[in-house]
Amino acid sequence: MAVIAKILVVIGGINWGLVGLGMLLGKNWNVVYMILGSMPTVEAIVYLLVGVSAVMSIFGCKCGKCEGGACCATPAVTPIATPDMSAGEGTM
């Protein structure tokens, strides 16, 4: 669920960026409207889902999958070993 929310927030952010840029250039670059303009109800649902996704991003997802770490788990990152600079090795 959290991954879908993040994708929707990114799509919404890009769309609003294009809307703003289009306004500055005197054009209408609302991609959601371009795609779904003939279906205003579906367009409204997309805007609603993007808004809900933004709220989820602010407050966090409370679904059982996310709390267990399955929904938005990030892969474990192994730290890269670096030389110990405190012992004076590798200094000029």
Summary of the structure (lengths in Angstrom):
residues: 92
radius of gyration: 21.4
end to end distance: 51.0
largest distance: 68.8
contacts: 191
relative contact order: 0.15
helix: 62%
strand: 0%
